Each structure stands twice: as C-alpha cells, then as structure tokens.
Amino acid sequence: MVMASEVETEADVFRGCTSTELITIIVVSIVIWTPLMATLGIALLGSMMMGLGLVLVMTIITVFIGSSLVQWVKRDKPEGHYQLVIQRYLGKHKLRKSGFILHHGELSLGRHGRAER
C-alpha cells in the first residue's frame, strides 16, 4: 500500500540524495573542476583536453564524496528540515522575507487593561 506522505516527497536517487541535490552537486563540481583541471592539463600535461578528461574523473569522485556528506548531514532530520533552516537564516539576516516570527522575548496582544463591557 502506498502512503500519501511517500508520494509527496522527492524520491532518493543515489546514496540518500534526491535528484535535485544530486544535480546541484554535479553542477557545482563541474564549475569548480573545469578551470582547475584545464589549467593543470596545460601546465603539466601540455594539453587542455587531457585536463578536461580529468574533470570527468574528479566530478565522479566529488559526487561520491558529496553524496556521502549530504547523507551524513540529513541523517535523523525530518523531511524539509534544512529548507526551513535556510529560510530562517535568510529572514534573520534580512536577505529574504521568511514568513516566520523571529522575535525573542514576550509577545503581546496589546490588551493591558481590563476588558470593558
């Protein structure tokens, strides 16, 4: 039997990462490794194409390490926990409106006196 909560969440694709997290790891990895490996290929191997071949190897290694790191960070946390943490952080630092009440201290309804009838 399929539960409704199981249908609403994004499925794990690889080592506990969802497809969105996996794509993010891959894109960040390619953006970081491409200039580094192209420069390394030109400097050490004399060919930029050799460096670009190393980009693929480094991306695969980064996906394994990054997915393990994401799996460790998400362990024992409810679904969507870190999205709320990020929204709260951005709201606290006035970078984005979070929709949360971020007030520390007493909250009041403005009723200080006795109610009149």
C-alpha positions in Angstrom: 0.0 0.0 0.0 1.4 3.4 -1.0 1.0 6.1 1.7 0.2 9.7 0.7 3.3 11.0 2.5 5.5 8.8 0.4 4.1 10.2 -2.8 4.6 13.8 -1.9 8.3 13.7 -1.1 11.1 13.6 -3.7 12.5 10.1 -4.1 16.1 9.2 -3.1 18.0 8.5 -6.3 21.7 7.9 -5.3 23.1 7.3 -1.8 20.4 9.1 0.0 20.4 12.2 -2.3 17.4 13.4 -4.2 17.7 14.2 -7.8 17.8 17.9 -7.1 20.6 17.5 -4.6 22.5 15.2 -7.0 22.2 17.7 -9.9 23.4 20.5 -7.6 26.4 18.5 -6.6 27.2 17.7 -10.2 26.9 21.3 -11.5 28.9 22.8 -8.6 31.6 20.1 -9.2 31.8 20.8 -12.9 32.0 24.6 -12.3 34.8 24.1 -9.8 36.9 21.4 -11.5 36.8 22.6 -15.2 39.1 25.7 -14.8 41.3 23.9 -12.3 41.8 20.8 -14.4 42.1 22.7 -17.7 44.9 24.8 -16.2 46.6 21.7 -14.7 46.3 19.9 -18.1 48.0 22.8 -19.8 50.7 23.3 -17.2 51.7 19.6 -16.5 50.5 17.6 -19.5 50.7 20.2 -22.3 47.2 19.6 -23.5 44.0 21.2 -22.3 42.0 18.2 -23.5 43.8 15.9 -21.0 42.8 18.3 -18.2 39.2 18.2 -19.4 39.3 14.4 -19.2 40.3 14.7 -15.6 37.2 16.9 -15.0 35.1 13.8 -15.5 37.1 11.7 -13.1 37.1 14.5 -10.4 33.3 15.0 -10.9 32.6 11.3 -10.2 34.8 11.4 -7.1 33.1 14.6 -5.9 29.7 13.1 -6.4 30.6 10.1 -4.2 32.1 12.3 -1.5 29.4 15.0 -1.8 26.5 12.5 -1.6 28.1 10.9 1.5 28.4 14.3 3.1 24.7 15.2 2.3 23.6 11.8 3.6 25.5 12.4 6.9 24.0 15.9 7.2 20.5 14.8 6.6 20.6 11.8 9.0 17.9 11.8 11.6 16.3 15.0 10.4 12.7 15.3 9.2 11.9 15.9 5.6 12.4 19.6 4.6 14.3 20.5 7.8 17.2 22.3 6.1 14.9 24.2 3.8 13.3 25.8 6.9 16.7 26.4 8.5 17.9 28.2 5.3 14.7 30.3 5.1 15.0 31.2 8.8 18.7 32.3 8.3 17.8 34.4 5.3 14.9 36.1 7.2 17.0 36.7 10.3 19.7 38.5 8.3 17.1 40.5 6.2 18.1 38.8 2.9 14.6 37.4 2.3 11.2 37.6 3.9 10.9 34.3 5.7 7.3 34.4 7.0 8.4 33.2 10.4 8.1 35.2 13.6 11.7 35.7 14.6 11.1 37.8 17.8 12.8 36.9 21.0 11.0 37.8 24.2 7.4 38.3 25.2 4.7 38.7 22.6 1.6 40.7 23.5 -1.8 41.1 22.0 -2.0 44.7 23.2 -4.5 44.1 25.9 -3.1 45.7 29.0 -6.2 46.8 30.9 -9.4 45.1 31.9 -11.9 44.4 29.3 -14.9 46.8 29.3 -18.5 45.6 28.9 
